[in-house]
Structures are given as structure tokens and as C-alpha cells.
Amino acid sequence: MTERTSRRQFLLGAGAFAAAGSTALVACGNDKKPPAPTTDTTVGPAGSLTGDLQIAALAASLENLTAAIYQQGLDAAAANKLGGVPPAIVMFFQTAKRHHEEHAAAWNAILTSAGKTRVTDPDLTLKPQIDQAFGQVHDFFGLARVALSLENVAAATYLSGVGVIQNNQALKAAASIHPVELQHAAVLNFVLGNDPAPEAFAKTEGARPPSDYPG
């Protein structure tokens, strides 16, 4: 029995308490919605931003992109384009998508509290590369690799942000979201047969600089 087959069987067993694969996929449209921003505002470009607000806008766009990729994966699985997807994997993708939606809402709340508009676009710098990678996905292992690349970028970006952010609300967001991205990465590494915790210390390598946000 191969390692990948054993891992697949483990995941199937872990998801046995969930609904059958097709039922779980249909349920993805019923995920809990992210919290609303703290200030009502018109959705649109964030405008000219600097400092912590530019970091918040970049983070929101990165979270939007990551949530969208998980949703595309769920849609592809529902359309039978990824082969057999264990219920445990479906459940994880649903949960990770919801987390990223909530993360984006937290960053957007910081923007709106400062009188800026919410960022609803994905990270436009990374999107072409991610779209190209997703176009080559044929099973849930491929989707896990794409998602892992985004989770690693997000974790590095937040760790980097902790060292420069001045606003308490933004600092709390970065510090509390960072370990969740690492949790996602650990699950994805396990799915791919990698060491779930390969590093003794988190790294900032691959972090997105705030200047990459075009607003």
C-alpha cells in the first residue's frame, strides 16, 4: 500500500462522521458569512493608502484571493473535476475558506473605521500566477499545493507585518491570524505527505510588501 493511498484512506476515515462527499459539497454554499465591517461604506477602490492602512488593504486582498481559490476548489470538486475528494478534505476546504473570509472582514473593518472603503478585489499581483497554477489542478492534491503556496505567503506577510504595524487593531489582527495560516499550512502539508511542521521558527521569506497593493 503506498503512502498516498494510506493517507487518502486516513482522510476518508476522518471524514466518516461528515455527510457524504456530494452532500458536503452542496453544503459549502451555507458557510457562515464573515462579520460585517464596523462602518457602513460603499465597496470600491481603497484609494491612496499608506502605512498600516496599506498593509490592511494588501492583507484583505490576499485573503480575498485565498478564499476564492478554496471556493474554486470546492466548485471543481462538486463538478467532479478533481476525482474522488474525501469528505474530510471537503470539510477542511470549507473551513479554511470561511476563515479567510473572516480574516478579510477583519482587515476591512480596520479600513472602514478609518473612513476608507472595503477591499473586495483579490490580490491582483498574485492572481495571474495563482490562476495559471489552478488551471493545472486535476485532483485535490494539486489544489492543496496551490492553497499551500498562498497560506505560506499569508503567514510570512503577517509575521513581517507584526514588526512594523503601529495600529493596535491591525497588530492584533496580524498576530492572531498568523498562527491560523500556519495551521492551514500544516494540514495541507500533511495531505501532501510533507512534514506538517517543517520549521522550528516561522519565517518572513516570501512576505508580500505593502507597496504591492496598487491602491
C-alpha angles and dihedrals in degrees: 000000000000124000091244092052091049091049091049091051091049091052091048090052093046090054096048092103090056124081119277114285097262093046092050091051093052088051092060090087089063097060116139110271119241117257116271119254115267093243128044111242143155114265111240145100115339092227124211108349133175138178118358093357091057089050090049091051093049091048092050091051091049091050090049091053093048093048089049092053092052089049091050088052092051090048091049091049091049089052091052092246095128100050118233111354116192114236090238090060092048090051092049093049090050092049095046091049090053091048092054092048089053091047091052090049090053092053092045090052088059090052096047093046086059092051095258127126126256120265109234099161122093122245098289094197094057098033098083091052093045092046090052092049092047090052088065095051114116102160140020091268089062091048090050090055092052092046091047092056090055094045090052092049091049093048092049092047093053094046089051090048093054088067096055109025114110103180111091094217092050092045091051090049094051094045094047097043096046096072091046090057088051090051090053090048091051092054092047092048089052091050089052093048093251128131103279091214106030098158132060091208132032115248136216093210109128094021116156113241115229089237088071089074104094096204 
